[in-house]
């Protein structure tokens, strides 16, 4: 039986409409570090150079003092985000509309608003979904708009059976292999200032959250898919990118896959068994 405190949806929904605004500076080092994580040419970026499209996930992270860190490595519950008592927190997906490139030297203002809090019952128990809208602006105006979805869930029962493996995804027209080893996960956690222990703490992720190994970040998978789509499109950035996590991806070999559509690509990551873990669509 779960020891998680009862979930008070009425209380959590009081966070709807809450707004937060922060600013951050895009540096050449940030651009190089992110490009290294995405298997791109690191280069020698200078002021005015465009940075990878997912650089916004490196900007304005939640920074708190060490005593204010929760047991999972995230800032303790409460503050801007509602204090959802379910212990597992995952980036479920989102949609990003790109308006204008972010560039080295930009001071980027991020405005965030809690749009919705929902509770659903799934096959694994109670799920709480949080929807947040973000707008990132530079001195030139709006650079991108993003809707972010976060899901909270309970820990698996101690005597529960492992879920059956997901089915293999269809074969893609385009596919490339990537080694998402623990070093890559650590480096991506560092460049995004993400302290979530499921990405680097093997005893925690296996012994506390009940996963079989380190988990590849959802945003990292999404960023790799987006860069793969840009590569297949000859370097042209899409106007919209939508992504959704469907299964956890564990550290080790993985693949990015793409199938052309009328306006872009269907994209997905696969694990060594061929099952899809992150699905996405890029459109031009």
TAGI-V967150 format. One record per pair of residues at least 6 apart in sequence whose ideal C-beta (glycine too) atoms are under 6 Angstrom apart, sorted by the first residue. I is the first residue (numbers start at 1). J is the second residue. Records with the same first field share a line. If there is no record, write none. Layout:
I: J + J
This chain:
2: 154
4: 85 + 86 + 154
5: 85
7: 85
9: 119
12: 82 + 117
13: 117
15: 82 + 114
16: 114
18: 114
19: 113
20: 80 + 112
21: 111
22: 60 + 110
23: 107 + 109
24: 59 + 60 + 108
25: 107
26: 102 + 104 + 106
28: 45 + 104
30: 58
31: 45 + 51 + 104
32: 42
33: 191
34: 52 + 55 + 58 + 191
35: 42
36: 42
37: 187 + 188
38: 223 + 227
45: 104
47: 104 + 105
48: 103
49: 104
50: 101 + 103
51: 102
53: 237
54: 223
55: 102
56: 136
57: 192 + 219
58: 191 + 192
59: 108
60: 110
61: 193
62: 75
64: 75
68: 76
70: 76
72: 197
73: 195 + 196 + 197
74: 196
77: 83
84: 128 + 152
86: 128 + 152 + 153 + 154
87: 155
88: 153
89: 152
90: 151
91: 218 + 219
92: 149 + 151 + 245
93: 149 + 243 + 244 + 245
94: 146 + 147 + 148 + 149
95: 147 + 242
96: 144 + 146 + 241
97: 145 + 240
98: 144 + 239
99: 142 + 143 + 144
100: 140 + 143
102: 143
106: 138
108: 136 + 138
109: 137
110: 134 + 136
111: 135
112: 132 + 134
113: 133
114: 132
115: 131 + 133
116: 131
117: 130
118: 129
119: 128
120: 127
125: 154
126: 154
127: 151 + 153
128: 152
129: 151
130: 150
131: 149
132: 148
133: 147
134: 146
135: 145
136: 143 + 144
155: 210
156: 210
166: 247 + 275
168: 274 + 275
169: 268 + 270 + 276
172: 257 + 258 + 259
173: 259
174: 232 + 258
175: 255 + 257
176: 256
177: 255
178: 254
179: 253
180: 216 + 251 + 254
182: 214 + 251
185: 199 + 214 + 251
186: 200
188: 217 + 220
189: 199 + 200
197: 204
198: 205 + 215
199: 217
205: 211 + 214
213: 250 + 251
214: 251
215: 248
216: 249
218: 245
221: 269 + 278
222: 243
224: 256
225: 256 + 267 + 280
226: 241
228: 256 + 258
229: 265 + 267 + 282
230: 237
232: 258
238: 264 + 282 + 283 + 284
239: 284
240: 283
241: 282
242: 281
243: 280
244: 279
245: 278
246: 276 + 279
247: 275 + 277
249: 271 + 277
253: 272
254: 269 + 271
255: 270
256: 269
257: 268
258: 265 + 267
259: 266
263: 283
264: 282 + 283 + 284
265: 282
266: 281
267: 280
268: 276 + 279
269: 277 + 278
270: 276
271: 277
